[in-house]
Amino acid sequence: MSNERVLTKTITARCGDELCSHVWIVAHLPMSIDKVALLMKRAACPKCGNDSAVLAHG
C-alpha cells in the first residue's frame, strides 16, 4: 500500500442572479474533464435554484 497523498482541488460556481451571488462547490478534482463539464452544465444554485451558474474559481 502506498502512502501517496492525492492532491485535490475544487471547482466552484457562483449564482448568476445578482441578488443571490451564492458560491458553492460543483466538483472535487481529480475528475475526468467530461464529468466536470457535465456537472458545470447542470449546476443550479442550491440557495435560490437559479440555473445560470458561472465559474467562480478553478
N, C-alpha and C positions, 0 to 999 in steps of 0.2 A: 504494500500500500504506500502511495506517495504522499509526502507532506506538502505538496504544491498548493499554494493558495491561488484561487481563481479570482482575478480582479473583476469586480462588477461595476457597472455604470448604469445610470438610469436615463431614460428618455422621458422628458416631462412635456406636458401640453398646457396651454393657457386658454381659458374660455374666450371665445371671440366676442362675447357680449361685453361691451364696455362697462356696464353696470355691475357685472359679476367679476370678471377677470380672475376667477379661481384657477390655481395651478395644481396639477396632480400628476402622479407617475403613470405613464402609459405602458412602459416596458422596462424590464431589467435585462441588461446585456451581460454576457454574450447571448445572442439570439440570432437566428437567421434573418437576413435583411428582408426577405419576403414576409416573414411573420411580423416584423416591426412595421413594415409598410401597411399591412392589413390592419394591425392594431391602431395605427395612426389614422387610417382612413375611416375606421369605425368609431373612433374616440368621440365620446359625448361627455359634457361636463357632468360630474356626479353631483354637483351642487344645484344647478338650475336646469339641466337637461339639454342645453344648447348644443347643437351638433356641428358647430363651426369652430372646432379647436384648431389652434395654431401651435407650432413647435415653440416651446419656451426655452429649453436647454437641451443640448445634445451631447 
